[in-house]
Amino acid sequence: MHETELHDLSDDADYASAASQLQGSVSMERSDSAKTSSSAEPEGAEVVYAKDYVSIHPSQLASERISGRLKLIKQGPSLLLTWIPYKGQDSNARLSEKDRNLYTIKGISFSDIRSIRRHNPTLGWQYIIVVMSSGLAYPPLYFYSGGVKEFLATIKQHVFIVRSADDANAFLVNDFQNPLQRTLSSLELPRAVVANGLSASTSISAPHSAEKQPIDDGSVSGEVASLSLYNGRPRPKVHDPARDLSIQVLEKFSLVTRFARETTSQLLRESLNNGYGNDRRDHSLHHHDYSYKPSTEPEKAPEEVPVVPDPLEFDKLSLVWGKPRQLPLGSEEWATFLDSEGRVIDSKALKKRIFYGGVEHRLRREVWALLLGYHAFDSTYAEREYLRSMKKSEYEAIKHQWQSISAEQAKRFTKFRERKGLTDKDVVRTDRSLSFYEGDDNPNVNLLRDILLTYSFYNFDLGYCQGMSDLLSPILYVMEDESESFWCFVALMERLGPNFNRDQNGMHSQLFALCKLVELLDRPLHNYFKQNDCLNYFFCFRWVLIQFKREFEYEKVMRLWEVFWTHHLSEHLHLYACVAILKRYRNKIMGEQMDFDTLLKFINELSGHIDPDAILRDAEALCICAGENGAACIPPGTPPSLPIESSLLYPQQDDDVL
């Protein structure tokens, strides 16, 4: 079947897949389950597809998987998708009501869905990921007994859906051929509407429009993220995450000092009084006039408005949890972690020590190779030396592959010419102010290029993407060896490679997790971002893509990275660092009523003005405070976690669905 030609999927969210073809087996999939659930549907609604035992995996543990029923509901001209966790199932026995609300998907309309991505691993279950128009994505939905093809087939019967020409597993919903609509979609403009050639966006300011908005709008946060309306004012629901989180803080403090307990009690009181009860303040925040009014008066600085208090003031949390930074690990102390043959005696204790202080620069070459996984912690000096010699030969063989390409071959090798050209452009503008890379004909710049080109042949599916030179530069600076730098970079890319996927799946899974963490740890800030169409968190894109590489001085970046690589508290400490920075500047962001463009400019201008030690302390406090709830916000396999299906990291599959 001829595929509609599309080109913009590489800008879509990590998760994007929807399509179908078969029409016969859908009735069998939904025969029994539709009967048992049809009575719960609104009048006039028809269940056109239902599938039992579709599951979400909040963590890697099988015991924590949540099973439920997935349904497609036809109501008038609209097609809705729901997923409701089971009650009373053994697998869901420990699922609290709050967690049920957190993961429940309630009636999202396909008019708000951008795409669906289908995954068909060779081993394991099929799963799909639904991506909203805002760029956010729901957690993967695993089909334990198959049925993805029938699910997509049913969708095709009711909405316009096409397969992307760029990715056989990506299906675009309501992607019409109107060039203006496609352009707006590729620009990631939230809620863009095209009518008669004009574009408009949903208003966030008018009070009367807010009253007409449904309480549950089907956003990623579901019922937990919604607010009850009472007398025209928002009020927190009974299960307010800020209050629940403060209670968890209180429980965690139960065994520590009197000072800690008093601090937590104060946090609890402030969380319960988080601004929703203040009528004057709430009215000022939600009914501010955003309309444009021409004026001849000179422009004034933005007038700050009252800001809803932070339910968790981490300045107080840091007093208890955020430990002061220590001096870097030195040579004498490093020797105490090794036995006589060079094995690390206690890798957990070593990682904890590095987490709180980093490493002296002269030790980084040895320690980074361990943290990145190039060398095993239990390897001896002799084993590490043997591995170096073996890997050097392997590296030279891979490098020779592209070095042996003649000029005549290169003329007929478009992909090689493109990658080489892009690499050449990037390396000459990477960290050239650093003495290690400065000057014309610098041999280290040439090494940077050679390593990146060799990696594009080592991992030909991924190749070279902008930003990789930023990740390699500090590694080469530390290792001062071409082969070792290459293999350490390979080890790093095993975890961060999905950041550079064509469909940006790694980036969007991290931005989705960041959104959920902000919702958990600072509900008022989350609501502000929601009101201002900032929930895609693209203003944090650079932070996440290259791990804050351009936000700090070179030495501080290396210190930050080695702390991240310990995975001491979490593999995703960088996401808590993002939350910490946003919370540090929340009053300015909300007080000056920054929209997306203003916020993006503000975030970019923070480069060089952030204290990494303070951010690490705050991130530690937030990570401990969030606990298991924070871990549940992060989908399995989210970078820098190792991919769940490493062999299918860059799949190129095809079938006859569309």
N, C-alpha and C positions, 0 to 999 in steps of 0.2 A: 504494500500500500504506500502511495506517495506521501511523504512527510511534509508538513508545512514548514517552510524555511524560516527559522528564527535565529536571532544572533545575540540576544542580550542575557542569556541565562547565566553567564559567568558573573553577572552582577547580582544575581538572585541570592537569597539566603542559603545558608549551608544546606538546608533541607528543602528540596523542591521536587516533588514527584507526583504526578497524577495522570492516569491514563487508563484506557481499557478498550475491550472489544467484545468479549464473549457476552451473550445475552441469555443463554439457556439455563445456566446452573445457578443463577442468582436466587430463583425461587426456592431451590433446595436448601441454600445457605440460610434462608430466613424463615422457613416454614414454621418450625416450632417456636423459635425465640420470638418471632413477631407476634404470635398468638399470646404469649405470656406477657408481653409488654405493651400491646396496642392500647389497652385500657388506660394506660398512663399518659398517652399522647393527647395533645389538645384536640378539640373537636375540629374536624375537617382535615386533620393531619394523617398521612399515610406512611407507614414504615415500609420503605422500598428495599431496604437491605438491613440485615442484622447478623452480627457475628459474635459468638460467645468465646470466652477465653482469649481475648485480645488484651495484652498486658503491657504495663510500663515497668521499667527497671530503674528505680531511683538510685540504686547502687549496684556494685558488682556481686553482692550477696544474693544467692538464689532465694533465701528465706525472706528477703525484703521485696520481692516482686509483687506487683499489684495487678490482679486480674479483674476484668470487667467486660461489659458488653458494648460493642461498637454498633451504632445505628446510623443510617441515612434516612432522614425524614422529609417527605415532600409535603409542604404546607403552602397551598396556593401556588404562586409562581416560584417560590423559594425552595431551595434544597438546603437542609440543615444537617450538621454532623454533631453527634453526641457520643461521649464515652463515659459510662457510669461504672465506678468500681462496685464489685459485689459486696453485699453484707452477709456475714456469717460463713464465708468461705474460709477453709483452713489457712490458705495462703494469705488471707487478708485479716486474720484474727487479731493481729496487733495493730491494725490500722486505726488510728484515732479519727474522730469526726473532723478535726482540723485538717489532717492529712487527706481525708476523703475530699474535703472541699478544695484543697490545694490542687489536687490532680484531676478532679472532675472537669470534663469538657461539656459545657452546657450550650447546646443549640447554636453553634457558630454557623453563620450563613456562608455559602460558597461565594457570595459576592465580596466577602472580606478575605478570601483565601487567594493567595497569589499562585502557589504551586505546591506540588506534592512530590517528594522524592521516594523512590522505591529502592529497596536494597534486597538482593537475592544472593546471600552468601552461599558458598559451596557447602559449608558446614554451619549449622545453626538455623535459626528461624528467620523467615522473611519479616521485614518490618518497613514501615513507612514513616515519614516525617512531614507534617503539615506546616507550611510556612504562610504566615499572614501577610497582608498587604503592607503592614508596617515594617516588615523585615524580620520580625520575631518568629520563633518557631516553637511548636509544642514538643515535648519529649517524644522519643521514638515509640511507636505503637507496634508491638511484636505480635505476629499472627502465629500462634503455636500450631495450628492445624491447617495452615495455608489459607487461601482465600483472597490474597491481594489482587489477583487478576480479576476476580469477580467483583471485588470492591470498586476497582477502577472502571470496570465495564458498566456498572450501575451508574457511576458518576457521569460517564459519557452519554448515557441515555437522557440525562436531565440538564446538563450544563455544557457549555462549549469548552473543550479541553483538547490540547494538542501537545505532542511530544516535541521537545526541543531538538533542533538539528545538531546542537553542540553536545548533548548528553543524552544517551538513549534511556537513561533511568530518570530523567527529569521531565515532568509534565506540567504545563502551564495552564492555569485555569482562567477562563474568560480573557484570553490574550487575543484580541481582535487585531486585524491588520491595519487599523487606523494608525498612520505613522505618528501622529501627535500623541495618541494614547501609549504607543510603544516607547516613545521618547520619554514621556513622563514616568513610565514604569521603570525605565533604565536609570533615570535620575533619582529613584528612590523617594519621590515626593509623596508623603503620606496622604492618604485619602484624596488623591487627585481625581477630579471629576472633569470629564470633557463633555461639553454640550455646545453645539453650534460653533465649535472652534474656540470656545472660551474655557479657561480653567478656573476652578475655585476650590477652596478648601473649607473644611468644616469649621464653623466658628467655635471658639472656646470661651467666649466672654459673655454672651447675652444670657441673662438669668432665665428668661422664659424658655430658651432652648434647652437649658440644663434640665428643666422640669420635664421636658418631653423625652429626654434620653431614658432608655430602659436602665433599670438598676444593674442588671447583669448584661453587659454588652458583648459577652463572648470573648473577652480579651484573654490573654494567656494566664492572667491571674485568677480567672474564674470568679467563684463566689467570694474567695478570700479578699480579692482586690476591690470588691464593690463596697459602696457605702449606702446605708439606709437613708432615705430622705424623710425628714421630720420637720414639719412647719417650714418648709423651704430651706432648711439648713441640713448639711450633712452631719451625721453622727456616727460614731464607730459601732460596728456590730458587736454582739456579745463576744464572739471569738476574735477579738482585736489582736493581731499579731504583735503589736508593740507591747500590749499588756502581757500576752502569753510569754513573749521573749523575756520580759522583765521578771516574770515568775520563775522562768528557767534560770535566769541570772541569780535570783535569790536562792534557788536550790543549790546551785554550784558554789555559792558562797557559804553554805551552811557549816562547813568545816574549817573556815579560815578565821582571820582575826576579827576582833570586835570592830575595828576601823572599817574592815571590808564589809561587815554586815550593815553598819550604819550607812556606808556609801551606797550599798545596794538598796536599802530602804528608801533613801532619797531618790535614787533612780526610778524605783517603782512608783513613788508618788508623782514624780515629774512625768513619767510615761502615761499614767492614767489621766493626767491633766495636760494632754498634748496639744491643746489649742482648739479642739473641736467644741468645747463648752463655752468659749469666749465668743459671744455673738458679734461684738463689734469687730474683733480681729478677723473672724471668719468672713463676715460680710465684706470687709475691706479686701480680703484676699481673692474671693471668688467673684465679686461683682465689680472688679476694677474695669474702667472704661478703656478698651483697647482700640477704639475707632480712631481713624486718622483725622486730625483737625488741622487744616492749613493755618499757619501763623506767621506773622511778620517779625515776631520776637526772636532774638538770637537763641540758638539751641542751648538747652541747659543739660547738665548732667542728669542721668536718670534718677528720678525720685524714688527712694527706697520705700517699700511698703512693709507693714508688719509681717514677720515670718513666723510660721508655725514652729514651735520649739522642737528641737531634736529629741525624740523619745529615748535615745541612748546617747548620752553625752560621753564620747569615748575619752575625753580628757580625764573624766573620773574613772572610767574603766582602766585606762592605762596606768593609773596609780596602783592598781591592784595586780593586773595581769601583764601589762606591757613592760617587760624587764629592760633595764638600761642596757645599752650596747656595751660590749666588752672590747678590749684590745684585740687586734687580729691574732690568730693562731701563729705562734712563732716556732722556730726550729727546735728548741729544746722541748717544748710541750708536744710538738708533732712527733718527736721520737718516742714519747711515752705511749702513743697510740699504736706503735708497731712492735711486732715481735722481732726476734733476731734475724729472721729470713725476709722481713719486709711485709708480712701480712698485717692488715688492720685488725687489732684485737677486738674492738667493740665499735662496729660501724655506726650503730645508733648513737652512741655517746659522741663520736666524732662529728656526726652530722649536727647534733644539738650544739656542740661547741662552735662549729662554723656558723650555724644559724644566728648565734648571738654576737659573733665578732668578726666573721669573715676570716681571710687568710692573708698572711704577709705575701707580698708580691713574689718574692723569691721562691716561695713554696707552691705557687699556683700551678706551675707546669705539672708537678707531680700530683697535686690534689685534684685539679680540674679533671684530669684523665679518669680519676676514680669517681668523682661526682657525676660525670657525664656517662659513665658506664663503658668507656673504652677499655679500662682495666677493671678487673673484679677486685673487690675489697679483700678477698681472701687469697689473692695471687701473691706470689713471692717476687723478690727482686729479679731472680733468674727468669721466672715465667714472663714477667713484664718485658724484659729485654728480648726474649725470644719472640714474643708477639710483635714487638716493634719491627724486628728484622723481617718477619713474615709479611706483615702489613705493608711495609715499605715496598717490597717486591710486588705485591698485589696492586698498590697504588700506581706504581710505575707502569704496570701493564695496562691499567685503565687509561692513564694519561696518554700513553702511546697511541691509543685508538683515535683520538682526535688530532694528535700531532702528526699522524701519518696521512691525514686527508690532504690530498694535493689540491692545487688551485683549480684544476679541471674538475675534480670531484666536488669541490665546494660550490662551483657554479651550478651543479645539479643537486645540491643538498640545501634546500631552502631553510629547513628547520635549524640546521647547524649555523648557517649565516645569520639568521635572526637571533639565535641565542648568543652567538659570539659578539654580534654588534651590540646587543643590550648589555652584556657583561662588560665589554670595553667601555661603554658610556658610564656605567655605574661605578666601576672601581676607581676611575680617575677623579671622582667626586666623593669618595668615601673617606672620611676622617683625615683629609689632607692637611689639616692644621696640626695634626699630631706629628712630632718629629720622626716617628717610626715610618710614616707614610708621606712625608712632605718632600717637595723637590721634583724636578723633572727626572725621568728615567730611573725612578726609585725601584730597586729590585723587589722590595716588599709589595709594591703595587702590582708588579708582574706576578708575584707568587699568589696574591689575592685572586687575580684573574685566572691563573692556571688551575687553582684549586676549585674555583667555581665552575669552570668549563669541564673539569674532570668530574665534578659532581653531576653535571647535567648529563654526562654519559653513564655514570654509575646509576643514577635514578632518572632514566630517560623519560618515563611517564610524567614526572613532575618537572624536570628540566631546571631552568633558571628563572626566577621571578625577582622583581625589584623588592628590596628589603633583605634579601639573603646576604648581600655584602655587608650589611650592618651587623648581622649575627656572626658572620665569620671574622670580621675585623678584630675584635678583642681576643678571639681564640688564637689567631695567628700571632698577635702581639704577645700573648702569654707563652705559647708553645715554642715559637721561634724555630719551627721545623715544619717543612711542607707536608710530609706524610702524616705526622701526628696531628697536625692541624686539620687535615682532611678527615681523618677517622674520628676525631672529636666532633667535628662539624656533622659528620654522618650520624653520630650518636645523638646529637642535639636535634637534628632534623627528623629522626625517628619519632620524636615527641612533638616538634613544632611544624613538621611538614604539612599537616592539614591546614595550617594558617595560609598556605599558598595554593591550595587546591583551586582549580578553575571555578568550581561552584561556591568557593569560600565557606565550605561546610565547617571547617575548624573555627574560623572567625565568628561565624554566626552562632555556633553552639556556645562559645565563650561569652559573646555579647548577650545571648539569652540568659545564661547563668548569672551574668552581672546584673541584669535587670531583676532577676528573682532575688538576688542577694540584697540589692538596694531596697526592694519591697519588704524583705524580711527585717532589715536592720535600720531602715529609715523610711517608714511609711509616708510621712508628709512629703519628703523629697520625691519619692516614687510617684505620688499623686500629682505633684507639680510637673514632673516630666511627662506624665500621661496627659495632663491638660494642655501641654505645649507641644504635643506630638514629638517628643524626644525619646520615646521608648525603644527606638532602634539602637540607641547608644553609639551611633557612628562617631560621635565626638570623642569617644575613647578608642577608636579604631587603631590609631598609631601606637598608643600605649600597649595594647594587647599584641599587635602584629609583630613588633620588634622588641617587646619586653622592656619598654621605657628607655630604649637605647638613646633616644634623642632628647630625653627630658633632664638628664643629669650630666655632670662632668664625667670624663672617661673613667677615672679611678672609682668614682662612686657607682657607675654602671657595673663595673666588674664586681664590686662588693655586693651590690644588689643581686646580681645574677647568681653568685655562689650561694647566697642565702636562699634564693628560689630553688636552686638545684638540690638543696639538702632534702626537700620535701618533708621537713621535720614535722610541721603541724598539718600541712596540706600540700598536695601537689599543685593546688590552685591558689597559692598565697598571692600571686600577682593580681587575681581578681579582688581579693580583700584589700590589696593595696589601692586598687582603683576606687573601691568604695570609700576607703579612708581619705583619699584626696578629695573626692566629691563631698564628703561630710565636712572636711575642713573648710571648704569654700561654699557650703550650702547656703549660709546666710546672705552671701553676696549674690549667688545665683538666683535665689528666690526673691531677695529684697530688691534687686534691680530688674526683676521680671524678664530675665534673659530668654529670648526665643532660641530656636535651634541655631541659626546663623551666628547670633551673638555669643551663644555658649561655645560653639566650635572655635570661634576666634579667641575667646577668653581662655579656653583649654590649651590651645596652641601656644598662647603667649605665656603660659605658666612654665614653659621650658626654661630650665636654669634657675627657677625660683622656688623649687620644692626641696624641703629637707628630707633626704631619704631615710635617715635614722628615725626621725619622728614618724614618718609614714610606716616604717617597719614596725615600730612599737604599736601604732594604732591598728595596723593590719593584724598583728598578733592578738591584740585584745578583741577585735571584732571576730576573728576566726574562732577563738575559744568561746566567746559569747554565743556565736551562732550554733556551734556544736553540730549535732547530727542534722538539725534542720538546715543548716548551711550546706552540709555535704549533699543533702537531698535536693538542693536547688541546682546542682551541677549534673547534667546528663552523663551517663557512663561513656567513657572514651573521649571526653572533652579534653583537648590539649591543655597541658602537656602530659596528660595520661597517655599511656601507650594505647594505640588503636585497638578496639575490640577485635577487629578482623584485619590484622596487619597485611595479610596477603591480598586484601581487596581494598587497599587504601585508595587506589586510583582506578576503580573499575571501569571497563568499557564494555558494557553488556548490551545485548540487543535481543528482542523477541518480537512477536507479532501482536503485541497489545494494541498498538495504534499503527 
